[in-house]
Amino acid sequence: AYKIDLPEELSRVHNTFHVSNLKKCHVDEPLAVPLDGLHIDDKLHFVAKPVEIVDREVKRLKRSQIPLVK
């Protein structure tokens, strides 16, 4: 397991990860995600806001209908 240093905004996120969850980064410059646009709810789930609805469709099964949104 590895412990990583997280910024203060992510202090509630568990900072220990198993080796199988980590991947090598083959990039010369460091990758950083800007945290100003990142929203995490109380259950530590990423809150994604939709930008635009492109298409709607209803998939019909024998006894039910499933609305699909792209």
Secondary structure as the mmCIF struct_conf table of DSSP 4:
data_model
#
loop_
_struct_conf.conf_type_id
_struct_conf.id
_struct_conf.beg_label_comp_id
_struct_conf.beg_label_asym_id
_struct_conf.beg_label_seq_id
_struct_conf.end_label_comp_id
_struct_conf.end_label_asym_id
_struct_conf.end_label_seq_id
STRN STRN1 TYR A 2 LYS A 3
HELX_RH_3T_P HELX_RH_3T_P1 GLU A 8 LEU A 10
TURN_TY1_P TURN_TY1_P1 SER A 11 ARG A 12
BEND BEND1 VAL A 13 VAL A 13
STRN STRN2 THR A 16 PHE A 17
HELX_RH_3T_P HELX_RH_3T_P2 VAL A 19 ASN A 21
BEND BEND2 ASP A 28 GLU A 29
HELX_LH_PP_P HELX_LH_PP_P1 PRO A 30 LEU A 31
BEND BEND3 LEU A 35 LEU A 35
TURN_TY1_P TURN_TY1_P2 ASP A 36 GLY A 37
STRN STRN3 ILE A 40 ILE A 40
TURN_TY1_P TURN_TY1_P3 ASP A 42 LYS A 43
BEND BEND4 LEU A 44 LEU A 44
STRN STRN4 PHE A 46 PHE A 46
HELX_LH_PP_P HELX_LH_PP_P2 ALA A 48 PRO A 50
STRN STRN5 ARG A 56 ARG A 60
BEND BEND5 LYS A 62 ARG A 63
STRN STRN6 GLN A 65 VAL A 69
#
